[in-house]
Amino acid sequence: MANDAQQFLNDGRGAKVSRRTNETDIQLSLGVDGSGRTEIETDVPFLNHMLDLFTKHGQFDLQVKAKGDIEIDDHHTVEDIGICLGQTLLEALGDKKGIKRYASVFVPMDEALAQVVIDISNRPHFEYRADYPSQQVGSFSTELVQEFLWKFALEARITLHVIVHYGQNTHHMIEAIFKALGRAIDEATLVDPRVTGVPSTKGVL
């Protein structure tokens, strides 16, 4: 995958990471300045769908190849992909000079409404407010959404607030989160020509 991953990183900011443990084997590349291209192969179909939405609505380029111990459950695979995605975002943004830094995005999905608020702060923090009608979407456990988002925020070193204001369909609620996450990261990572250096009075992020 190393050679294939390069095509996802040639334009603009990008990074790739490999993570191999006794539980998972993951190769992931992220191009922040992309066009919504995806090549996603994991053993968790619902996560594949969510990552595809995240990428297309954020206009990233994402390539993921992951194998995990799903005979136990999906937890390790979902968690470790969140870790890898966060690590690539952190590396891809480099010194963060010129970025907008903040974003707040609402996304509706039929009856559901999700909000994602981001500060690319170098201070990892995560707040999560979601009350799902069901604890499963197919074979996917909804508690893994929180696990994925928290590990992503931690490794990307961002402040991430996720709020599902309302909804009746669990699939719609989670889908709205991932679409909003993509759009929020896209907005927060945009380079603003008005910004000189790093957008912080500290002079560093």
DOZA-125669 format. One line per 5 residues: number of its first residue (from 1); their letters; for each residue x, y negated, z negated of N, C-alpha, C, O. Coordinates in steps of 0.001 Angstrom, whole numbers, plus 500000, padded with zeros to 6 digits. Example, Ala and Ser with C-alpha at 12.3 -4.5 7.8 and 13.67 -1.06 7.14 Angstrom:
% residues 2
1) as) 513190:505690:492200:512300:504500:492200:513200:503300:492200:514236:503319:491535; 512850:502250:492920:513670:501060:492860:512900:499970:492130:513409:498862:491961
This chain:
% residues 205
1) manda) 500817:501213:500000:500000:500000:500000:500846:498743:500000:500344:497666:500322; 502157:498857:499636:502998:497665:499521:503035:496879:500825:502901:495655:500809; 503215:497570:501967:503256:496875:503247:501898:496301:503598:501806:495167:504069; 500837:497073:503373:499498:496603:503667:499146:495385:502836:498486:494467:503322; 499584:495373:501585:499249:494271:500686:499821:492959:501188:499260:491900:500909
6) qqfln) 500932:493003:501926:501565:491761:502337:500663:490922:503224:500738:489694:503193; 499808:491567:504016:498930:490803:504888:497915:489998:504092:497353:489029:504603; 497675:490389:502849:496746:489661:502007:497436:488491:501292:496774:487692:500629; 498760:488390:501427:499517:487404:500666:500268:486405:501546:500928:485503:501029; 500175:486552:502852:500985:485727:503738:500547:484275:503763:501376:483391:503979
11) dgrga) 499280:484009:503550:498759:482650:503644:498460:482104:502256:497574:482600:501559; 499215:481068:501857:498908:480396:500598:499351:481176:499373:500276:481986:499426; 498665:480910:498269:499037:481448:496967:498547:482890:496815:497396:483197:497123; 499417:483758:496344:499032:485152:496173:500009:485907:495301:501102:485426:495002; 499599:487104:494895:500457:487957:494075:499954:489381:494159:498803:489621:494525
16) kvsrr) 500811:490322:493823:500419:491725:493779:501010:492359:492536:502039:491917:492025; 500347:493399:492055:500789:494071:490837:500462:495553:490954:499486:495942:491596; 501295:496367:490324:501032:497797:490191:501012:498140:488711:501832:497638:487943; 500088:498985:488314:499979:499408:486916:499713:500908:486895:498719:501383:487444; 500602:501637:486261:500432:503090:486164:500556:503500:484703:501565:503228:484052
21) tnetd) 499530:504151:484203:499529:504678:482840:499072:506132:482899:498842:506676:483979; 498944:506753:481734:498404:508107:481683:496914:508136:482001:496331:509203:482193; 496298:506939:482054:494848:506852:482268:494467:506327:483646:493421:506691:484182; 495320:505461:484228:494985:504850:485514:496227:504659:486373:497355:504626:485882; 495979:504533:487673:497020:504187:488640:496407:503142:489562:495520:503452:490357
26) iqlsl) 496884:501897:489454:496242:500780:490139:497263:499981:490923:498346:499677:490423; 496914:499642:492153:497663:498693:492972:496676:497613:493410:495617:497916:493959; 497029:496363:493164:496094:495270:493424:496846:494073:493969:497897:493707:493443; 496318:493459:495018:496861:492216:495544:495736:491200:495675:494619:491539:496065; 496047:489946:495342:495074:488858:495386:495659:487676:496131:496741:487195:495793
31) gvdgs) 494954:487211:497134:495282:485964:497808:494256:484920:497404:493075:485047:497728; 494701:483889:496699:493766:482860:496224:493235:482034:497383:492053:481691:497413; 494093:481714:498332:493692:480900:499487:493339:481822:500642:494084:481932:501616; 492198:482479:500523:491839:483511:501485:490601:483185:502290:490225:482027:502472; 489979:484255:502767:488785:484096:503603:487697:485095:503238:486745:485280:503996
36) grtei) 487830:485745:502075:486812:486691:501642:487038:488115:502100:486109:488923:502095; 488268:488436:502499:488560:489807:502938:488695:490747:501748:489264:490378:500721; 488182:491939:501884:488314:492930:500818:488684:494293:501383:488233:494689:502458; 489514:494995:500632:489759:496429:500807:489774:496999:499397:490784:496918:498697; 488656:497575:498985:488494:497995:497600:488188:499486:497555:487196:499951:498115
41) etdvp) 489057:500219:496880:488875:501654:496706:489077:501993:495235:490211:502079:494763; 487982:502185:494515:488065:502667:493142:487049:503785:492966:486224:504038:493844; 487121:504445:491823:486188:505522:491528:484920:505022:490842:484121:505819:490351; 484735:503702:490808:483582:503109:490129:482792:502296:491155:483087:501118:491355; 481801:502892:491807:481096:502232:492916:480476:500887:492551:480529:499954:493353
46) flnhm) 479895:500767:491373:479265:499499:491001:480310:498396:490870:480055:497256:491261; 481483:498718:490327:482555:497733:490230:483045:497341:491619:483343:496171:491861; 483133:498297:492527:483504:497975:493905:482581:496893:494472:483033:495927:495086; 481286:497080:494252:480275:496133:494731:480480:494760:494101:480417:493745:494795; 480725:494720:492791:480902:493445:492099:482181:492740:492552:482178:491521:492724
51) ldlft) 483262:493473:492746:484512:492880:493204:484373:492335:494627:484969:491313:494967; 483596:493012:495438:483345:492541:496794:482594:491209:496754:482930:490284:497493; 481585:491112:495896:480834:489861:495739:481745:488737:495225:481746:487626:495755; 482508:489052:494193:483453:488103:493602:484384:487525:494665:484610:486316:494713; 484917:488388:495506:485887:487979:496513:485259:487125:497603:485797:486082:497972
56) khgqf) 484129:487567:498112:483501:486857:499224:482983:485490:498796:483069:484529:499560; 482450:485394:497589:481923:484108:497135:483022:483183:496625:482811:481974:496530; 484186:483727:496298:485330:482906:495906:486264:482582:497055:487193:481790:496903; 486014:483206:498228:486880:483018:499387:488328:483401:499083:489273:482711:499467; 488469:484536:498373:489792:485097:498131:490044:486212:499142:489178:486529:499958
61) dlqvk) 491215:486792:499083:491504:488059:499751:491932:489033:498659:492846:488752:497885; 491263:490176:498607:491512:491119:497511:491651:492528:498051:490827:493004:498833; 492711:493181:497614:492939:494575:497955:493161:495340:496649:494031:494985:495854; 492380:496377:496440:492469:497182:495218:492438:498656:495594:491576:499105:496349; 493389:499392:495057:493362:500847:495145:493569:501376:493739:494623:501159:493142
66) akgdi) 492573:502066:493206:492625:502478:491798:492090:503886:491613:491061:504267:492171; 492813:504636:490821:492380:505957:490376:492425:505976:488857:493358:505452:488250; 491420:506579:488248:491390:506612:486796:490741:507870:486271:490234:508695:487031; 490765:508005:484947:490226:509206:484295:488715:509087:484116:488203:509081:482996; 488012:508992:485249:486558:508817:485177:485846:510080:484702:484648:510051:484424
71) eiddh) 486579:511187:484608:485962:512382:484013:485664:512144:482532:484806:512807:481950; 486381:511191:481929:486072:510774:480554:484958:509745:480599:483860:509987:480098; 485241:508589:481203:484241:507584:481547:484931:506515:482379:486104:506659:482724; 484213:505443:482705:484758:504405:483581:485589:503365:482835:486176:502484:483464; 485649:503450:481526:486198:502375:480712:487625:501995:481102:487902:500824:481364
76) htved) 488520:502960:481143:489925:502655:481388:490133:502040:482764:490932:501116:482917; 489421:502544:483763:489567:502019:485118:489096:500581:485194:489791:499732:485753; 487928:500293:484643:487376:498942:484684:488275:497977:483907:488590:496889:484389; 488678:498376:482724:489541:497537:481887:490855:497220:482587:491283:496066:482604; 491492:498221:483160:492812:498021:483746:492747:497216:485040:493689:496490:485357
81) igicl) 491666:497331:485785:491503:496478:486966:491341:495029:486527:491879:494129:487171; 490614:494788:485449:490512:493441:484897:491874:492890:484506:492175:491723:484758; 492693:493729:483890:494057:493326:483510:494859:492948:484751:495497:491895:484782; 494829:493791:485758:495614:493545:486977:495132:492307:487721:495944:491534:488230; 493830:492115:487787:493297:490939:488471:493733:489660:487750:494104:488677:488393
86) gqtll) 493687:489676:486435:494146:488514:485673:495616:488235:485879:496013:487078:486018; 496434:489276:485901:497872:489101:486081:498193:488504:487446:499069:487648:487560; 497484:488955:488484:497762:488416:489815:497317:486962:489927:497992:486160:490573; 496193:486610:489308:495756:485209:489354:496777:484312:488660:497127:483252:489179; 497250:484726:487503:498242:483946:486765:499495:483730:487604:499999:482612:487703
91) ealgd) 499989:484796:488201:501215:484690:489005:500978:483853:490254:501830:483048:490629; 499836:484031:490899:499568:483330:492149:499498:481821:491960:499886:481069:492854; 499006:481365:490805:498843:479927:490581:500143:479229:490202:500218:478002:490247; 501160:479988:489831:502468:479401:489563:502423:478325:488502:501898:478548:487411; 502977:477138:488813:503039:476052:487823:501728:475267:487726:501602:474374:486889
96) kkgik) 500760:475594:488574:499407:475004:488552:499383:473532:488922:498404:472845:488631; 500420:473036:489548:500446:471626:489939:499355:471326:490964:499187:472047:491947; 498621:470249:490710:497639:469758:491660:496271:470393:491606:495365:469946:492310; 496083:471438:490785:494786:472109:490773:493746:471273:490039:494084:470397:489243; 492473:471555:490320:491388:470832:489655:491237:471262:488192:490816:470474:487345
101) ryasv) 491583:472510:487909:491648:473086:486558:490305:473527:486000:490201:474645:485496; 489282:472700:486071:487985:473014:485463:486936:473340:486529:487022:472897:487675; 485945:474130:486109:484786:474357:486970:483624:474860:486123:483815:475570:485136; 482427:474480:486526:481195:474989:485922:480226:475299:487049:479852:474414:487819; 479823:476559:487142:479025:477005:488280:477807:477789:487795:477926:478697:486972
106) fvpmd) 476635:477426:488317:475412:478196:488123:475117:478967:489402:475225:478424:490501; 474745:480235:489255:474329:481031:490409:473042:481775:490063:472999:482503:489072; 471999:481601:490863:470788:482398:490685:470867:483685:491512:471469:483711:492585; 470268:484719:491011:470057:485937:491792:468619:486357:491555:468309:487028:490571; 467754:485958:492457:466318:486152:492274:465871:485569:490935:465946:484356:490745
111) ealaq) 465412:486396:490014:464879:485897:488743:465957:485600:487705:465662:485025:486657; 467199:485984:487981:468290:485839:487016:469106:484577:487300:469241:484148:488446; 469645:483994:486226:470485:482812:486357:471710:482967:485463:471588:483143:484250; 472895:482900:486076:474156:483014:485336:474963:481733:485487:474893:481046:486506; 475725:481434:484456:476616:480270:484452:478012:480724:484041:478176:481466:483072
116) vvidi) 479007:480275:484783:480407:480544:484443:481147:479214:484364:481115:478413:485298; 481810:478994:483238:482575:477771:482999:484028:478167:482740:484308:479060:481940; 484941:477490:483427:486356:477884:483396:487243:476678:483124:487004:475573:483612; 488272:476930:482329:489393:476006:482182:490663:476821:482387:490947:477737:481615; 491416:476495:483411:492689:477183:483642:493707:476528:482725:494476:475655:483130
121) snrph) 493689:476968:481497:494264:476222:480380:495574:476769:479839:496262:476086:479080; 495929:477989:480217:497033:478728:479595:496736:479037:478127:497644:479349:477357; 495459:478947:477746:495010:479324:476402:493874:480327:476556:492723:479918:476707; 494155:481612:476524:493107:482596:476767:492028:482568:475694:492305:482682:474500; 490795:482414:476152:489639:482450:475252:488446:482918:476065:488328:482607:477250
126) feyra) 487556:483673:475415:486412:484235:476125:485169:484146:475264:485165:484571:474108; 484109:483587:475841:482789:483560:475223:481807:484193:476185:481856:483960:477393; 480908:485004:475630:480031:485820:476480:478649:485878:475863:478485:486293:474715; 477658:485459:476632:476281:485485:476184:475437:486159:477253:475133:485553:478281; 475063:487392:477021:474243:488131:477981:473452:489197:477244:474005:489962:476453
131) dypsq) 472175:489240:477508:471285:490216:476880:470565:490978:477988:469588:490494:478560; 471067:492186:478282:470558:492944:479419:469356:493812:479030:469331:494380:477939; 468371:493916:479910:467231:494795:479642:467620:496271:479571:466989:497054:478860; 468676:496648:480323:469105:498037:480381:470585:498130:480045:471349:497212:480345; 470996:499230:479427:472406:499432:479111:473152:500174:480207:474349:500434:480083
136) qvgsf) 472453:500514:481272:473075:501207:482399:472563:500613:483704:471393:500247:483809; 473440:500518:484693:473042:500286:486085:473543:501492:486852:474734:501595:487147; 472643:502404:487176:473079:503690:487699:473887:504402:486635:473401:504633:485528; 475124:504752:486966:476005:505408:486000:476932:504416:485305:477759:504815:484485; 476804:503127:485624:477705:502107:485102:477163:501539:483799:476004:501130:483733
141) stelv) 478003:501512:482753:477607:500974:481456:477780:499458:481456:478841:498949:481817; 476735:498742:481050:476795:497282:481083:477819:496720:480094:478275:495592:480276; 478190:497465:479061:479192:496951:478113:480550:496777:478777:481409:496067:478254; 480753:497422:479933:482028:497299:480630:482177:495947:481326:483293:495549:481662; 481073:495239:481546:481178:493892:482108:481966:492999:481154:482876:492281:481568
146) qeflw) 481609:493052:479882:482323:492263:478878:483784:492680:478797:484668:491829:478700; 484040:493966:478835:485417:494458:478746:486253:493954:479912:487386:493510:479726; 485693:494022:481112:486394:493549:482308:486695:492056:482218:487826:491630:482449; 485673:491264:481880:485828:489812:481860:486820:489355:480795:487618:488446:481023; 486759:490003:479618:487667:489617:478539:489112:489912:478905:489987:489074:478685
151) kfale) 489376:491092:479460:490747:491428:479832:491237:490540:480977:492405:490156:481014; 490349:490221:481900:490711:489304:482980:491105:487944:482431:492146:487403:482803; 490285:487385:481549:490567:486068:480972:491866:486080:480173:492656:485139:480237; 492075:487151:479424:493278:487268:478598:494534:487263:479456:495481:486530:479170; 494547:488075:480501:495747:488207:481325:495943:487008:482248:497078:486655:482569
156) aritl) 494853:486380:482677:494965:485179:483515:495283:483952:482681:495647:482907:483220; 495145:484078:481357:495384:482990:480424:494485:481787:480734:494940:480651:480866; 493186:482095:480844:492195:481062:481091:491165:481061:479969:490990:482055:479264; 490488:479928:479818:489311:479853:478964:488102:480158:479848:487879:479499:480863; 487334:481154:479451:486218:481628:480277:484964:481755:479428:484940:482498:478447
161) hvivh) 483927:481028:479810:482616:481127:479172:481625:481673:480198:481501:481134:481298; 480927:482734:479835:479947:483369:480716:478619:483419:479986:478521:483968:478888; 477589:482839:480608:476268:482783:480001:475230:483243:481024:475133:482679:482114; 474466:484253:480674:473301:484621:481480:472086:483989:480795:471673:484425:479721; 471533:482984:481413:470469:482217:480773:469169:483010:480682:468434:482910:479700
166) ygqnt) 468895:483800:481722:467708:484659:481689:467762:485628:482860:468585:485489:483765; 466888:486592:482827:466797:487591:483889:466008:488792:483418:465866:489024:482218; 465499:489546:484360:464726:490744:484048:465354:492005:484619:465103:493108:484132; 466174:491839:485655:466806:492972:486318:468294:492955:485992:468988:491988:486305; 468784:494011:485369:470173:494050:484908:471156:493929:486063:472165:493233:485946
171) hhmie) 470877:494587:487158:471751:494493:488338:471849:493041:488797:472946:492548:489060; 470724:492363:488894:470726:490969:489335:471525:490083:488388:472250:489192:488831; 471397:490322:487101:472082:489500:486101:473602:489635:486226:474324:488639:486188; 474077:490863:486375:475518:491096:486504:476025:490575:487847:477117:490012:487928; 475234:490762:488889:475624:490254:490205:475782:488737:490176:476722:488199:490760
176) aifka) 474877:488053:489506:474973:486596:489400:476259:486187:488678:476876:485185:489039; 476669:486949:487666:477916:486655:486952:479108:486722:487894:479921:485799:487925; 479222:487786:488653:480399:487964:489497:480438:486956:490646:481514:486503:491036; 479276:486606:491185:479243:485561:492206:479674:484222:491607:480467:483495:492205; 479150:483904:490426:479503:482644:489769:480979:482619:489388:481627:481577:489491
181) lgrai) 481519:483760:488947:482929:483836:488597:483806:483520:489806:484760:482749:489704; 483482:484115:490940:484253:483837:492148:484211:482369:492534:485242:481771:492840; 483024:481792:492521:482878:480393:492910:483575:479454:491912:484161:478448:492310; 483506:479789:490622:484143:478945:489611:485663:478975:489743:486310:477931:489660; 486236:480154:489945:487690:480246:490104:488122:479522:491376:489143:478834:491390
186) deatl) 487345:479680:492435:487657:478982:493672:487703:477476:493436:488647:476810:493861; 486694:476939:492763:486636:475500:492512:487772:475038:491602:488401:474013:491867; 488035:475781:490545:489043:475365:489574:490461:475443:490128:491345:474717:489671; 490685:476311:491102:492036:476486:491649:492288:475637:492885:493400:475633:493412; 491280:474922:493354:491489:474051:494508:492526:472989:494198:492568:472442:493095
191) vdprv) 493349:472709:495173:494342:471651:495027:493679:470325:495389:493148:470158:496487; 493722:469386:494444:493127:468070:494615:494252:467079:494926:495138:466885:494094; 494236:466450:496102:495330:465550:496468:495459:464341:495539:496485:463660:495540; 494422:464079:494752:494495:462965:493816:495281:463301:492558:495710:462410:491826; 495466:464604:492311:496143:465044:491083:497646:465018:491304:498165:465633:492236
196) tgvps) 498327:464304:490441:499794:464260:490477:500345:465194:489406:500090:465008:488216; 501096:466192:489836:501664:467144:488879:500608:468048:488297:499671:468464:488979; 500776:468347:487016:499876:469263:486324:498720:468464:485690:498966:467417:485091; 497474:468934:485809:496344:468198:485257:496206:468355:483745:495246:468945:483249; 497181:467819:483032:497167:467877:481565:498026:466749:481030:499093:466462:481571
201) tkgvl) 497555:466102:479950:498365:465052:479316:499619:465618:478663:500557:464880:478360; 499629:466950:478445:500812:467610:477874:501944:467706:478891:503114:467836:478529; 501574:467639:480170:502568:467756:481219:502872:469180:481632:503732:469421:482479; 502150:470138:481022:502372:471543:481344:501092:472321:481040:500339:471979:480128; 500867:473362:481817:499763:474278:481544:500331:475687:481427:499583:476638:481198
